Amino acid sequence: MDVLKRTIAALLIPFALAFPTVPVQATCSGTWEVVDDGAFSVWLQDIAVADPSHAWSVGYRLDADQNEKQRLLAWNGSAWVNQTPPIPDYTSMLMTVWAVAADDVWVAGRYQHETTYESALLAFHWDGVTWSGVPMPAAEAPRGSALWASGPNDVWLAGTEYLGTRYGGMILHYDGAAWNRVDVPNPAGQERWLWGIHGSAADDVWAVGSTHDLATHSTRPVALHWDGVDWSRVRSDRLGSTESTSFKDVFALDADHAWAVGHKRNGSRFLMQEWNGTHWRNAPLADVEGYGSLEGVSAASSAEIYVVGQAASDPIVLRGNGSSWSPEPLPTGGLSLDSIATIGDSSWAVGRTDAHRSFAVTHCA
C-alpha cells in the first residue's frame, strides 16, 4: 500500500505538454478524411473537441510485456502531440476524456501496480498550461469509462467497481472542489456495468450500460437518468428473451432527443434506441443492419446524428436524420471506430487499425 500511496502522491505533480508532433492537415471537403493512420502505437478509446484547434484523444498501448500503458494525444490545429504521463511500474489505461473548454479538460481511467496488483481510479485535469493529477475516491477494481460535464463545476464520471461479491455501476461527481460518490441503483442479484454518460443540462443526464441477471444469466441494456436530484432507471424497449445486449454510449441533445447505441446477440448485431421524451424505443436500422457493434454517438442536431463502430472487420459511420440511417463512405486503413465528437459542422472519430495503432478521421459538413 505504501508504494501505491507514493505513486498517487506523484500523480499530483503537474506535467507540461511539450512533445514531438506528427503533422497532419485536416481538410474540409465534405467527406471523411484521415488525420491519423497509424502514427502512434495506441488504441484510441475516446475523443473530445473544444474547438477546431483543440482536441484530445486517450487510449492505451501494450508494452513489450503486454502491460497496458496509458496514452494521451492532443490536436493543436495542425498536428497531434503525444504525451505519456509519468507513472512508472504501473499498468494504466486512459478510457475517457471531456473538454469543458480549451483550458478545462478532464481525462480518466484506471491503473494497477504490476507487482501488488492494487488498483485505483486515475484522473488528470488540464488548465491550459499543465496537466495535474487529481485525487479520486477509493474503489475496488474500478473502471472509469465515460466523462461528461455541463460546466467546470458539474463533471460526471461513470464506470464500474467491485462491490464485494459482484460488480456494480459507479458514478462520481466533481463539484468544482472534489470528486465524490453519488448513489446509483445496483439491485441485488444483478451485476451492472456503465459504459457511457452524456446530458443536455445539469438536470438531464443519461448513463448507459448493461445489467446481468445472476440467476437467469441474461444481459440487457440499462439506462439511468439524473433529474438533478437522483439517479433512477428508465426502462427501454425489450429486445427478446435470448438477447445478450449492452448499451456502449449515449448522446442527449435535449430533454426530448437522445440516442443510445451498442450491440446485441453477444456483440454480433447493431443496437440503437432513441429517447422521445417519454420512453426509449428501437431506432429504425433496417437499411443498415449488420454484424458488429456500435460504440459511439454524437449529434449536431436532431437531423444530423452520427454513430460509429465496427462492422465485421471494418470501421463504420452511420448518419441519421431521426427517421432513417445510412452508412457513410470512409477511407481505408482502420479496423474500428470507438468514439465520435461533433462541434459545429465538424465531427471527429477515433479508433484503431488492425495493427493496434491509432486511427482518426474527421468530417466537415
JOJOWO-V412130 format. One line per field, one symbol per residue. burial: 1 if it has 24 or more other C-alpha atoms within 12 Angstrom, else 0. Layout:
burial=???
//
This chain:
burial=00010011001100101000000001000001111111111111111111110111111110000001111111111011111111100111111111111101111111111000011111111100001111111011111111111101011111111000001111111100001001011100011111111111010111111111100001111111110000111101101000111111111111101111111110111111111000011110100111111111111101011111111001111111010011100110111111111110011111111001111111100
//
